[in-house]
Amino acid sequence: MEFSSKLLENAVNEMSQLPGIGKRTALRLVLHLLRQPEERAFQLSYAIQKVRAEVNFCKSCNNISDTELCEICANPNRHNGVICVVEDIRDVMAIENTGSFRGLYHVLGGKISPMDGIGPQDLKIQSLVEKVKSGETKELIFAMSPTMEGDTTNFYIFRQLDGLDVKTSTIARGISAGNELEYADEITLGRSIIDRIPFVASLKS
């Protein structure tokens, strides 16, 4: 791709680093910004700088938050004895959109994937185990994407909880195997939370 401006080329190269954005899409976005009022581009730049510099992660669940505790963990109307274990923040948003879950979350920050060099030590697993050991958690719902990596992560956590007094369940497999949780429609995802099954039963299926 030939560029008439080095500044334009640099902007396109940086934009194309974003997931799902190729060079052609990046060029389209940069050209769109150039056609906008200068103030609009500065507002976008400022918003990105602010979120990168000032965003926090909830000290309890690891969700993105503007404060020490996210709005979900700070809500006294949530059931703090039930924790839904998810891969990342997008899954929290997907489940919240269903309106079917009133417990808390624990964001692992990924899933075990030896092929990608991600092991248990790279995820927020130990802090989850410590939560369960504290005795307040009555049920863990494994809501990882139904992929091999997601199932491996579920099983690893399940083994870490051996001997602890906590119920473990997993979302019903209305979610197609191999699909990412964030792409499931809200009705299917909501029903899979409501119709969750004991985790041990899922190992036999």
Secondary structure by P-SEA (a helix, b strand, c coil): cccccaaaaaaaaaaaccccccaaaaaaaaaaaaaccaaaaaaaaaaaaaaacccccccccccccccccccccccccccccbbbbbccaaaaaaaaaaccccbbbbbccccccccccccccccccaaaaaaaaaccccbbbbcccccaaaaaaaaaaaaaacccbbbbbbcccccccccccccccaaaaaaaaaacccaaaaaac
